[in-house]
């Protein structure tokens, strides 16, 4: 990425871990950067992927979701 204070090696390592599905917190400890740095870098990668996606029309239009209930207290306890 342009204008990054991270070394080329750390950038490449973060990209490898991002592609591998590693969390930002784990990637930060493996690469040796601050957690906030890894989170920001992962967010920039997600933004770049979105901006260069050829299927942006899939993210537009009406979206339908089933009704679900999460959380709350358990009955009978």
BELKA-V473927 format. One record per residue. SS is DSSP state (a for helix, b for strand, c for the rest). Layout:
# BELKA-V473927
SS, SS
This chain:
# BELKA-V473927
c, c, c, c, c, c, c, a, a, a, a, a, a, a, a, a, a, a, a, c, c, c, c, a, a, a, a, a, a, a, a, c, c, c, a, a, a, a, a, a, a, a, a, a, a, a, a, a, a, a, a, c, c, c, c, a, a, a, a, c, c, c, c, c, c, c, c, c, c, c, c, c, c, c, c, c, c
